[in-house]
């Protein structure tokens, strides 16, 4: 089974997860005390904001990366690709 890490909090003596899990009966889990400074997830520091990278990311996310450097992108956005 794939390993995962999820955070929860104890309320009324029960562990309440931040995101509910649908685990099959018999799944073995470990619950332990947690210090947020010991978060096992990798934290990637955010680099300086680059508007050029942001523009390319936006166009890539909508499936039109070819428009990122096109000064006439607005008129072409709603039209089919050539």
PyMOL Python script that loads the backbone (N, CA, C, O; Angstrom):
from pymol import cmd

cmd.read_pdbstr("""\
ATOM      1  N   UNK A   1       0.840  -1.176   0.000  1.00  0.00           N
ATOM      2  CA  UNK A   1       0.000   0.000   0.000  1.00  0.00           C
ATOM      3  C   UNK A   1       0.886   1.241   0.000  1.00  0.00           C
ATOM      4  O   UNK A   1       1.952   1.265   0.616  1.00  0.00           O
ATOM      5  N   UNK A   2       0.429   2.257  -0.695  1.00  0.00           N
ATOM      6  CA  UNK A   2       1.157   3.513  -0.770  1.00  0.00           C
ATOM      7  C   UNK A   2       1.189   4.203   0.591  1.00  0.00           C
ATOM      8  O   UNK A   2       0.196   4.204   1.319  1.00  0.00           O
ATOM      9  N   UNK A   3       2.328   4.785   0.925  1.00  0.00           N
ATOM     10  CA  UNK A   3       2.445   5.539   2.175  1.00  0.00           C
ATOM     11  C   UNK A   3       1.935   6.944   1.943  1.00  0.00           C
ATOM     12  O   UNK A   3       2.105   7.502   0.859  1.00  0.00           O
ATOM     13  N   UNK A   4       1.317   7.509   2.945  1.00  0.00           N
ATOM     14  CA  UNK A   4       0.811   8.858   2.850  1.00  0.00           C
ATOM     15  C   UNK A   4       0.940   9.524   4.200  1.00  0.00           C
ATOM     16  O   UNK A   4       1.190   8.863   5.208  1.00  0.00           O
ATOM     17  N   UNK A   5       0.768  10.827   4.219  1.00  0.00           N
ATOM     18  CA  UNK A   5       0.827  11.596   5.445  1.00  0.00           C
ATOM     19  C   UNK A   5      -0.328  12.570   5.400  1.00  0.00           C
ATOM     20  O   UNK A   5      -0.512  13.285   4.415  1.00  0.00           O
ATOM     21  N   UNK A   6      -1.105  12.596   6.469  1.00  0.00           N
ATOM     22  CA  UNK A   6      -2.240  13.510   6.531  1.00  0.00           C
ATOM     23  C   UNK A   6      -2.367  14.027   7.950  1.00  0.00           C
ATOM     24  O   UNK A   6      -2.113  13.300   8.910  1.00  0.00           O
ATOM     25  N   UNK A   7      -2.751  15.257   8.078  1.00  0.00           N
ATOM     26  CA  UNK A   7      -2.858  15.877   9.393  1.00  0.00           C
ATOM     27  C   UNK A   7      -4.297  15.823   9.875  1.00  0.00           C
ATOM     28  O   UNK A   7      -5.236  15.906   9.083  1.00  0.00           O
ATOM     29  N   UNK A   8      -4.457  15.684  11.180  1.00  0.00           N
ATOM     30  CA  UNK A   8      -5.767  15.717  11.820  1.00  0.00           C
ATOM     31  C   UNK A   8      -5.633  16.336  13.192  1.00  0.00           C
ATOM     32  O   UNK A   8      -4.548  16.754  13.596  1.00  0.00           O
ATOM     33  N   UNK A   9      -6.745  16.392  13.908  1.00  0.00           N
ATOM     34  CA  UNK A   9      -6.750  16.944  15.255  1.00  0.00           C
ATOM     35  C   UNK A   9      -7.691  16.090  16.098  1.00  0.00           C
ATOM     36  O   UNK A   9      -8.666  15.545  15.583  1.00  0.00           O
ATOM     37  N   UNK A  10      -7.403  15.974  17.384  1.00  0.00           N
ATOM     38  CA  UNK A  10      -8.250  15.183  18.268  1.00  0.00           C
ATOM     39  C   UNK A  10      -9.387  16.068  18.768  1.00  0.00           C
ATOM     40  O   UNK A  10      -9.162  17.143  19.322  1.00  0.00           O
ATOM     41  N   UNK A  11     -10.611  15.591  18.561  1.00  0.00           N
ATOM     42  CA  UNK A  11     -11.815  16.266  19.072  1.00  0.00           C
ATOM     43  C   UNK A  11     -12.683  15.209  19.723  1.00  0.00           C
ATOM     44  O   UNK A  11     -13.072  14.230  19.086  1.00  0.00           O
ATOM     45  N   UNK A  12     -12.985  15.412  20.997  1.00  0.00           N
ATOM     46  CA  UNK A  12     -13.822  14.450  21.713  1.00  0.00           C
ATOM     47  C   UNK A  12     -13.180  13.072  21.779  1.00  0.00           C
ATOM     48  O   UNK A  12     -13.878  12.059  21.793  1.00  0.00           O
ATOM     49  N   UNK A  13     -11.859  13.033  21.818  1.00  0.00           N
ATOM     50  CA  UNK A  13     -11.165  11.754  21.922  1.00  0.00           C
ATOM     51  C   UNK A  13     -11.005  11.008  20.607  1.00  0.00           C
ATOM     52  O   UNK A  13     -10.467   9.902  20.592  1.00  0.00           O
ATOM     53  N   UNK A  14     -11.461  11.590  19.501  1.00  0.00           N
ATOM     54  CA  UNK A  14     -11.355  10.952  18.184  1.00  0.00           C
ATOM     55  C   UNK A  14     -10.459  11.786  17.278  1.00  0.00           C
ATOM     56  O   UNK A  14     -10.441  13.013  17.372  1.00  0.00           O
ATOM     57  N   UNK A  15      -9.727  11.126  16.412  1.00  0.00           N
ATOM     58  CA  UNK A  15      -8.893  11.834  15.445  1.00  0.00           C
ATOM     59  C   UNK A  15      -9.780  12.271  14.283  1.00  0.00           C
ATOM     60  O   UNK A  15     -10.409  11.440  13.628  1.00  0.00           O
ATOM     61  N   UNK A  16      -9.826  13.567  14.033  1.00  0.00           N
ATOM     62  CA  UNK A  16     -10.583  14.125  12.917  1.00  0.00           C
ATOM     63  C   UNK A  16      -9.570  14.587  11.877  1.00  0.00           C
ATOM     64  O   UNK A  16      -8.737  15.449  12.158  1.00  0.00           O
ATOM     65  N   UNK A  17      -9.640  14.018  10.677  1.00  0.00           N
ATOM     66  CA  UNK A  17      -8.659  14.314   9.626  1.00  0.00           C
ATOM     67  C   UNK A  17      -9.042  15.563   8.861  1.00  0.00           C
ATOM     68  O   UNK A  17     -10.222  15.879   8.706  1.00  0.00           O
ATOM     69  N   UNK A  18      -8.017  16.275   8.381  1.00  0.00           N
ATOM     70  CA  UNK A  18      -8.278  17.473   7.579  1.00  0.00           C
ATOM     71  C   UNK A  18      -8.946  17.106   6.255  1.00  0.00           C
ATOM     72  O   UNK A  18      -9.737  17.884   5.723  1.00  0.00           O
ATOM     73  N   UNK A  19      -8.636  15.944   5.731  1.00  0.00           N
ATOM     74  CA  UNK A  19      -9.259  15.418   4.525  1.00  0.00           C
ATOM     75  C   UNK A  19      -9.700  13.994   4.823  1.00  0.00           C
ATOM     76  O   UNK A  19      -8.858  13.153   5.138  1.00  0.00           O
ATOM     77  N   UNK A  20     -10.992  13.696   4.733  1.00  0.00           N
ATOM     78  CA  UNK A  20     -11.441  12.338   5.037  1.00  0.00           C
ATOM     79  C   UNK A  20     -10.781  11.299   4.130  1.00  0.00           C
ATOM     80  O   UNK A  20     -10.511  11.566   2.959  1.00  0.00           O
ATOM     81  N   UNK A  21     -10.528  10.125   4.679  1.00  0.00           N
ATOM     82  CA  UNK A  21      -9.923   9.032   3.916  1.00  0.00           C
ATOM     83  C   UNK A  21     -10.889   7.863   3.857  1.00  0.00           C
ATOM     84  O   UNK A  21     -11.581   7.567   4.831  1.00  0.00           O
ATOM     85  N   UNK A  22     -10.931   7.211   2.727  1.00  0.00           N
ATOM     86  CA  UNK A  22     -11.733   6.000   2.584  1.00  0.00           C
ATOM     87  C   UNK A  22     -10.764   4.825   2.589  1.00  0.00           C
ATOM     88  O   UNK A  22     -10.393   4.315   1.532  1.00  0.00           O
ATOM     89  N   UNK A  23     -10.359   4.400   3.770  1.00  0.00           N
ATOM     90  CA  UNK A  23      -9.422   3.290   3.892  1.00  0.00           C
ATOM     91  C   UNK A  23     -10.192   1.999   4.101  1.00  0.00           C
ATOM     92  O   UNK A  23     -11.202   1.994   4.805  1.00  0.00           O
ATOM     93  N   UNK A  24      -9.742   0.910   3.508  1.00  0.00           N
ATOM     94  CA  UNK A  24     -10.433  -0.366   3.694  1.00  0.00           C
ATOM     95  C   UNK A  24     -10.261  -0.882   5.121  1.00  0.00           C
ATOM     96  O   UNK A  24      -9.256  -0.602   5.773  1.00  0.00           O
ATOM     97  N   UNK A  25     -11.251  -1.638   5.600  1.00  0.00           N
ATOM     98  CA  UNK A  25     -11.144  -2.259   6.914  1.00  0.00           C
ATOM     99  C   UNK A  25      -9.870  -3.080   6.981  1.00  0.00           C
ATOM    100  O   UNK A  25      -9.489  -3.749   6.021  1.00  0.00           O
ATOM    101  N   UNK A  26      -9.223  -3.016   8.124  1.00  0.00           N
ATOM    102  CA  UNK A  26      -7.988  -3.764   8.320  1.00  0.00           C
ATOM    103  C   UNK A  26      -6.734  -2.974   8.007  1.00  0.00           C
ATOM    104  O   UNK A  26      -5.626  -3.450   8.256  1.00  0.00           O
ATOM    105  N   UNK A  27      -6.888  -1.758   7.458  1.00  0.00           N
ATOM    106  CA  UNK A  27      -5.722  -0.935   7.180  1.00  0.00           C
ATOM    107  C   UNK A  27      -5.056  -0.546   8.496  1.00  0.00           C
ATOM    108  O   UNK A  27      -5.720  -0.052   9.407  1.00  0.00           O
ATOM    109  N   UNK A  28      -3.767  -0.763   8.595  1.00  0.00           N
ATOM    110  CA  UNK A  28      -3.019  -0.417   9.797  1.00  0.00           C
ATOM    111  C   UNK A  28      -2.515   1.012   9.647  1.00  0.00           C
ATOM    112  O   UNK A  28      -1.890   1.356   8.643  1.00  0.00           O
ATOM    113  N   UNK A  29      -2.789   1.842  10.649  1.00  0.00           N
ATOM    114  CA  UNK A  29      -2.324   3.233  10.626  1.00  0.00           C
ATOM    115  C   UNK A  29      -1.575   3.525  11.920  1.00  0.00           C
ATOM    116  O   UNK A  29      -1.744   2.827  12.919  1.00  0.00           O
ATOM    117  N   UNK A  30      -0.764   4.544  11.889  1.00  0.00           N
ATOM    118  CA  UNK A  30      -0.042   5.005  13.068  1.00  0.00           C
ATOM    119  C   UNK A  30      -0.487   6.424  13.365  1.00  0.00           C
ATOM    120  O   UNK A  30      -0.477   7.287  12.486  1.00  0.00           O
ATOM    121  N   UNK A  31      -0.878   6.660  14.613  1.00  0.00           N
ATOM    122  CA  UNK A  31      -1.250   8.001  15.054  1.00  0.00           C
ATOM    123  C   UNK A  31      -0.236   8.402  16.107  1.00  0.00           C
ATOM    124  O   UNK A  31       0.007   7.655  17.055  1.00  0.00           O
ATOM    125  N   UNK A  32       0.363   9.585  15.949  1.00  0.00           N
ATOM    126  CA  UNK A  32       1.372  10.020  16.902  1.00  0.00           C
ATOM    127  C   UNK A  32       1.261  11.514  17.136  1.00  0.00           C
ATOM    128  O   UNK A  32       0.666  12.245  16.344  1.00  0.00           O
ATOM    129  N   UNK A  33       1.844  11.950  18.236  1.00  0.00           N
ATOM    130  CA  UNK A  33       1.876  13.368  18.555  1.00  0.00           C
ATOM    131  C   UNK A  33       2.622  14.084  17.436  1.00  0.00           C
ATOM    132  O   UNK A  33       3.518  13.513  16.814  1.00  0.00           O
ATOM    133  N   UNK A  34       2.253  15.323  17.187  1.00  0.00           N
ATOM    134  CA  UNK A  34       2.788  16.045  16.040  1.00  0.00           C
ATOM    135  C   UNK A  34       3.199  17.457  16.433  1.00  0.00           C
ATOM    136  O   UNK A  34       2.482  18.151  17.154  1.00  0.00           O
ATOM    137  N   UNK A  35       4.341  17.860  15.957  1.00  0.00           N
ATOM    138  CA  UNK A  35       4.812  19.223  16.115  1.00  0.00           C
ATOM    139  C   UNK A  35       4.907  19.810  14.703  1.00  0.00           C
ATOM    140  O   UNK A  35       5.642  19.269  13.877  1.00  0.00           O
ATOM    141  N   UNK A  36       4.187  20.900  14.397  1.00  0.00           N
ATOM    142  CA  UNK A  36       4.219  21.450  13.034  1.00  0.00           C
ATOM    143  C   UNK A  36       5.633  21.731  12.515  1.00  0.00           C
ATOM    144  O   UNK A  36       5.858  21.736  11.305  1.00  0.00           O
ATOM    145  N   UNK A  37       6.571  21.960  13.410  1.00  0.00           N
ATOM    146  CA  UNK A  37       7.947  22.189  12.961  1.00  0.00           C
ATOM    147  C   UNK A  37       8.598  20.918  12.437  1.00  0.00           C
ATOM    148  O   UNK A  37       9.646  20.980  11.794  1.00  0.00           O
ATOM    149  N   UNK A  38       7.990  19.763  12.702  1.00  0.00           N
ATOM    150  CA  UNK A  38       8.530  18.484  12.243  1.00  0.00           C
ATOM    151  C   UNK A  38       7.762  17.930  11.052  1.00  0.00           C
ATOM    152  O   UNK A  38       7.795  16.723  10.812  1.00  0.00           O
ATOM    153  N   UNK A  39       7.082  18.771  10.312  1.00  0.00           N
ATOM    154  CA  UNK A  39       6.274  18.341   9.171  1.00  0.00           C
ATOM    155  C   UNK A  39       7.145  17.542   8.201  1.00  0.00           C
ATOM    156  O   UNK A  39       8.142  18.062   7.700  1.00  0.00           O
ATOM    157  N   UNK A  40       6.778  16.267   7.925  1.00  0.00           N
ATOM    158  CA  UNK A  40       7.611  15.438   7.053  1.00  0.00           C
ATOM    159  C   UNK A  40       7.481  15.773   5.576  1.00  0.00           C
ATOM    160  O   UNK A  40       8.269  15.292   4.761  1.00  0.00           O
ATOM    161  N   UNK A  41       6.497  16.589   5.221  1.00  0.00           N
ATOM    162  CA  UNK A  41       6.338  16.925   3.808  1.00  0.00           C
ATOM    163  C   UNK A  41       7.436  17.884   3.376  1.00  0.00           C
ATOM    164  O   UNK A  41       7.852  18.756   4.140  1.00  0.00           O
ATOM    165  N   UNK A  42       7.896  17.717   2.156  1.00  0.00           N
ATOM    166  CA  UNK A  42       8.928  18.583   1.617  1.00  0.00           C
ATOM    167  C   UNK A  42       8.348  19.970   1.387  1.00  0.00           C
ATOM    168  O   UNK A  42       7.289  20.117   0.777  1.00  0.00           O
ATOM    169  N   UNK A  43       9.042  20.971   1.873  1.00  0.00           N
ATOM    170  CA  UNK A  43       8.611  22.345   1.673  1.00  0.00           C
ATOM    171  C   UNK A  43       9.590  22.988   0.707  1.00  0.00           C
ATOM    172  O   UNK A  43      10.780  23.117   0.995  1.00  0.00           O
ATOM    173  N   UNK A  44       9.073  23.384  -0.433  1.00  0.00           N
ATOM    174  CA  UNK A  44       9.906  24.020  -1.445  1.00  0.00           C
ATOM    175  C   UNK A  44       9.766  25.520  -1.258  1.00  0.00           C
ATOM    176  O   UNK A  44       8.664  26.056  -1.371  1.00  0.00           O
ATOM    177  N   UNK A  45      10.858  26.200  -0.975  1.00  0.00           N
ATOM    178  CA  UNK A  45      10.744  27.647  -0.787  1.00  0.00           C
ATOM    179  C   UNK A  45      10.300  28.329  -2.068  1.00  0.00           C
ATOM    180  O   UNK A  45      10.758  27.996  -3.161  1.00  0.00           O
ATOM    181  N   UNK A  46       9.412  29.278  -1.914  1.00  0.00           N
ATOM    182  CA  UNK A  46       8.956  30.038  -3.077  1.00  0.00           C
ATOM    183  C   UNK A  46      10.071  30.981  -3.507  1.00  0.00           C
ATOM    184  O   UNK A  46      10.657  31.694  -2.692  1.00  0.00           O
ATOM    185  N   UNK A  47      10.342  30.969  -4.778  1.00  0.00           N
ATOM    186  CA  UNK A  47      11.362  31.869  -5.294  1.00  0.00           C
ATOM    187  C   UNK A  47      10.763  33.246  -5.529  1.00  0.00           C
ATOM    188  O   UNK A  47       9.578  33.462  -5.275  1.00  0.00           O
ATOM    189  N   UNK A  48      11.560  34.159  -6.001  1.00  0.00           N
ATOM    190  CA  UNK A  48      11.024  35.487  -6.292  1.00  0.00           C
ATOM    191  C   UNK A  48       9.986  35.410  -7.410  1.00  0.00           C
ATOM    192  O   UNK A  48      10.113  34.609  -8.336  1.00  0.00           O
ATOM    193  N   UNK A  49       8.973  36.241  -7.312  1.00  0.00           N
ATOM    194  CA  UNK A  49       7.898  36.262  -8.309  1.00  0.00           C
ATOM    195  C   UNK A  49       8.440  36.747  -9.640  1.00  0.00           C
ATOM    196  O   UNK A  49       9.081  37.796  -9.713  1.00  0.00           O
ATOM    197  N   UNK A  50       8.187  35.997 -10.672  1.00  0.00           N
ATOM    198  CA  UNK A  50       8.616  36.373 -12.016  1.00  0.00           C
ATOM    199  C   UNK A  50       7.367  36.468 -12.886  1.00  0.00           C
ATOM    200  O   UNK A  50       6.767  35.440 -13.200  1.00  0.00           O
ATOM    201  N   UNK A  51       6.961  37.667 -13.284  1.00  0.00           N
ATOM    202  CA  UNK A  51       5.736  37.808 -14.082  1.00  0.00           C
ATOM    203  C   UNK A  51       5.785  37.064 -15.411  1.00  0.00           C
ATOM    204  O   UNK A  51       4.750  36.621 -15.910  1.00  0.00           O
ATOM    205  N   UNK A  52       6.962  36.922 -15.983  1.00  0.00           N
ATOM    206  CA  UNK A  52       7.095  36.181 -17.246  1.00  0.00           C
ATOM    207  C   UNK A  52       6.742  34.706 -17.028  1.00  0.00           C
ATOM    208  O   UNK A  52       5.989  34.117 -17.804  1.00  0.00           O
ATOM    209  N   UNK A  53       7.293  34.120 -15.965  1.00  0.00           N
ATOM    210  CA  UNK A  53       6.981  32.725 -15.652  1.00  0.00           C
ATOM    211  C   UNK A  53       5.500  32.563 -15.334  1.00  0.00           C
ATOM    212  O   UNK A  53       4.878  31.580 -15.739  1.00  0.00           O
ATOM    213  N   UNK A  54       4.942  33.517 -14.617  1.00  0.00           N
ATOM    214  CA  UNK A  54       3.525  33.450 -14.254  1.00  0.00           C
ATOM    215  C   UNK A  54       2.649  33.485 -15.505  1.00  0.00           C
ATOM    216  O   UNK A  54       1.696  32.712 -15.611  1.00  0.00           O
ATOM    217  N   UNK A  55       2.957  34.367 -16.448  1.00  0.00           N
ATOM    218  CA  UNK A  55       2.178  34.458 -17.688  1.00  0.00           C
ATOM    219  C   UNK A  55       2.248  33.142 -18.464  1.00  0.00           C
ATOM    220  O   UNK A  55       1.232  32.655 -18.961  1.00  0.00           O
ATOM    221  N   UNK A  56       3.442  32.573 -18.566  1.00  0.00           N
ATOM    222  CA  UNK A  56       3.588  31.299 -19.284  1.00  0.00           C
ATOM    223  C   UNK A  56       2.813  30.182 -18.578  1.00  0.00           C
ATOM    224  O   UNK A  56       2.199  29.337 -19.229  1.00  0.00           O
ATOM    225  N   UNK A  57       2.847  30.188 -17.258  1.00  0.00           N
ATOM    226  CA  UNK A  57       2.120  29.165 -16.494  1.00  0.00           C
ATOM    227  C   UNK A  57       0.616  29.285 -16.704  1.00  0.00           C
ATOM    228  O   UNK A  57      -0.074  28.273 -16.820  1.00  0.00           O
ATOM    229  N   UNK A  58       0.107  30.497 -16.753  1.00  0.00           N
ATOM    230  CA  UNK A  58      -1.332  30.698 -16.964  1.00  0.00           C
ATOM    231  C   UNK A  58      -1.739  30.178 -18.338  1.00  0.00           C
ATOM    232  O   UNK A  58      -2.723  29.448 -18.456  1.00  0.00           O
ATOM    233  N   UNK A  59      -0.998  30.545 -19.370  1.00  0.00           N
ATOM    234  CA  UNK A  59      -1.340  30.085 -20.709  1.00  0.00           C
ATOM    235  C   UNK A  59      -1.183  28.569 -20.837  1.00  0.00           C
ATOM    236  O   UNK A  59      -1.978  27.921 -21.518  1.00  0.00           O
ATOM    237  N   UNK A  60      -0.178  28.008 -20.196  1.00  0.00           N
ATOM    238  CA  UNK A  60      -0.011  26.552 -20.223  1.00  0.00           C
ATOM    239  C   UNK A  60      -1.176  25.874 -19.520  1.00  0.00           C
ATOM    240  O   UNK A  60      -1.636  24.823 -19.965  1.00  0.00           O
ATOM    241  N   UNK A  61      -1.661  26.460 -18.428  1.00  0.00           N
ATOM    242  CA  UNK A  61      -2.748  25.837 -17.671  1.00  0.00           C
ATOM    243  C   UNK A  61      -4.057  25.822 -18.442  1.00  0.00           C
ATOM    244  O   UNK A  61      -4.910  24.974 -18.183  1.00  0.00           O
ATOM    245  N   UNK A  62      -4.235  26.744 -19.387  1.00  0.00           N
ATOM    246  CA  UNK A  62      -5.458  26.733 -20.199  1.00  0.00           C
ATOM    247  C   UNK A  62      -5.240  26.042 -21.542  1.00  0.00           C
ATOM    248  O   UNK A  62      -6.107  26.064 -22.416  1.00  0.00           O
ATOM    249  N   UNK A  63      -4.070  25.429 -21.690  1.00  0.00           N
ATOM    250  CA  UNK A  63      -3.797  24.664 -22.902  1.00  0.00           C
ATOM    251  C   UNK A  63      -3.413  25.500 -24.106  1.00  0.00           C
ATOM    252  O   UNK A  63      -3.501  25.027 -25.239  1.00  0.00           O
ATOM    253  N   UNK A  64      -2.990  26.732 -23.884  1.00  0.00           N
ATOM    254  CA  UNK A  64      -2.603  27.594 -25.002  1.00  0.00           C
ATOM    255  C   UNK A  64      -1.222  28.212 -24.779  1.00  0.00           C
ATOM    256  O   UNK A  64      -1.089  29.435 -24.820  1.00  0.00           O
ATOM    257  N   UNK A  65      -0.185  27.389 -24.542  1.00  0.00           N
ATOM    258  CA  UNK A  65       1.143  27.941 -24.255  1.00  0.00           C
ATOM    259  C   UNK A  65       1.714  28.774 -25.398  1.00  0.00           C
ATOM    260  O   UNK A  65       2.578  29.622 -25.174  1.00  0.00           O
ATOM    261  N   UNK A  66       1.243  28.541 -26.612  1.00  0.00           N
ATOM    262  CA  UNK A  66       1.775  29.286 -27.760  1.00  0.00           C
ATOM    263  C   UNK A  66       1.395  30.761 -27.722  1.00  0.00           C
ATOM    264  O   UNK A  66       1.999  31.569 -28.429  1.00  0.00           O
ATOM    265  N   UNK A  67       0.407  31.126 -26.910  1.00  0.00           N
ATOM    266  CA  UNK A  67      -0.016  32.524 -26.834  1.00  0.00           C
ATOM    267  C   UNK A  67       0.742  33.331 -25.782  1.00  0.00           C
ATOM    268  O   UNK A  67       0.567  34.547 -25.701  1.00  0.00           O
ATOM    269  N   UNK A  68       1.569  32.688 -24.989  1.00  0.00           N
ATOM    270  CA  UNK A  68       2.243  33.368 -23.874  1.00  0.00           C
ATOM    271  C   UNK A  68       3.075  34.558 -24.324  1.00  0.00           C
ATOM    272  O   UNK A  68       3.130  35.568 -23.621  1.00  0.00           O
ATOM    273  N   UNK A  69       3.715  34.465 -25.465  1.00  0.00           N
ATOM    274  CA  UNK A  69       4.574  35.549 -25.936  1.00  0.00           C
ATOM    275  C   UNK A  69       3.968  36.309 -27.108  1.00  0.00           C
ATOM    276  O   UNK A  69       4.651  37.099 -27.759  1.00  0.00           O
ATOM    277  N   UNK A  70       2.704  36.074 -27.376  1.00  0.00           N
ATOM    278  CA  UNK A  70       2.027  36.725 -28.494  1.00  0.00           C
ATOM    279  C   UNK A  70       1.401  38.038 -28.016  1.00  0.00           C
ATOM    280  O   UNK A  70       0.516  38.011 -27.161  1.00  0.00           O
ATOM    281  N   UNK A  71       1.840  39.193 -28.547  1.00  0.00           N
ATOM    282  CA  UNK A  71       1.273  40.467 -28.097  1.00  0.00           C
ATOM    283  C   UNK A  71      -0.209  40.613 -28.446  1.00  0.00           C
ATOM    284  O   UNK A  71      -0.908  41.438 -27.857  1.00  0.00           O
ATOM    285  N   UNK A  72      -0.685  39.819 -29.395  1.00  0.00           N
ATOM    286  CA  UNK A  72      -2.089  39.872 -29.817  1.00  0.00           C
ATOM    287  C   UNK A  72      -2.880  38.694 -29.240  1.00  0.00           C
ATOM    288  O   UNK A  72      -3.857  38.246 -29.840  1.00  0.00           O
ATOM    289  N   UNK A  73      -2.458  38.197 -28.079  1.00  0.00           N
ATOM    290  CA  UNK A  73      -3.071  36.998 -27.486  1.00  0.00           C
ATOM    291  C   UNK A  73      -4.558  37.162 -27.210  1.00  0.00           C
ATOM    292  O   UNK A  73      -5.313  36.196 -27.324  1.00  0.00           O
ATOM    293  N   UNK A  74      -4.996  38.372 -26.847  1.00  0.00           N
ATOM    294  CA  UNK A  74      -6.380  38.562 -26.458  1.00  0.00           C
ATOM    295  C   UNK A  74      -7.332  38.279 -27.620  1.00  0.00           C
ATOM    296  O   UNK A  74      -8.380  37.666 -27.420  1.00  0.00           O
ATOM    297  N   UNK A  75      -6.985  38.713 -28.819  1.00  0.00           N
ATOM    298  CA  UNK A  75      -7.866  38.486 -29.964  1.00  0.00           C
ATOM    299  C   UNK A  75      -7.831  37.029 -30.428  1.00  0.00           C
ATOM    300  O   UNK A  75      -8.757  36.570 -31.096  1.00  0.00           O
ATOM    301  N   UNK A  76      -6.778  36.309 -30.082  1.00  0.00           N
ATOM    302  CA  UNK A  76      -6.633  34.919 -30.519  1.00  0.00           C
ATOM    303  C   UNK A  76      -7.123  33.902 -29.496  1.00  0.00           C
ATOM    304  O   UNK A  76      -7.278  32.725 -29.820  1.00  0.00           O
ATOM    305  N   UNK A  77      -7.364  34.336 -28.283  1.00  0.00           N
ATOM    306  CA  UNK A  77      -7.691  33.406 -27.201  1.00  0.00           C
ATOM    307  C   UNK A  77      -8.957  32.619 -27.490  1.00  0.00           C
ATOM    308  O   UNK A  77      -8.981  31.414 -27.240  1.00  0.00           O
ATOM    309  N   UNK A  78      -9.990  33.229 -27.994  1.00  0.00           N
ATOM    310  CA  UNK A  78     -11.247  32.537 -28.241  1.00  0.00           C
ATOM    311  C   UNK A  78     -11.312  31.836 -29.584  1.00  0.00           C
ATOM    312  O   UNK A  78     -12.284  31.135 -29.866  1.00  0.00           O
ATOM    313  N   UNK A  79     -10.307  32.008 -30.409  1.00  0.00           N
ATOM    314  CA  UNK A  79     -10.323  31.406 -31.749  1.00  0.00           C
ATOM    315  C   UNK A  79      -9.622  30.047 -31.732  1.00  0.00           C
ATOM    316  O   UNK A  79      -8.739  29.809 -30.907  1.00  0.00           O
ATOM    317  N   UNK A  80     -10.021  29.152 -32.651  1.00  0.00           N
ATOM    318  CA  UNK A  80      -9.329  27.849 -32.733  1.00  0.00           C
ATOM    319  C   UNK A  80      -7.871  28.047 -33.112  1.00  0.00           C
ATOM    320  O   UNK A  80      -7.496  29.046 -33.726  1.00  0.00           O
ATOM    321  N   UNK A  81      -7.077  27.087 -32.738  1.00  0.00           N
ATOM    322  CA  UNK A  81      -5.646  27.134 -33.077  1.00  0.00           C
ATOM    323  C   UNK A  81      -5.456  27.018 -34.564  1.00  0.00           C
ATOM    324  O   UNK A  81      -6.212  26.348 -35.267  1.00  0.00           O
ATOM    325  N   UNK A  82      -4.433  27.685 -35.020  1.00  0.00           N
ATOM    326  CA  UNK A  82      -4.112  27.644 -36.463  1.00  0.00           C
ATOM    327  C   UNK A  82      -3.221  26.479 -36.789  1.00  0.00           C
ATOM    328  O   UNK A  82      -2.852  26.289 -37.948  1.00  0.00           O
TER     329      UNK A  82
END
""", "prot")
cmd.dss("prot")
cmd.show_as("cartoon", "prot")
cmd.util.cbc("prot")
cmd.orient("prot")
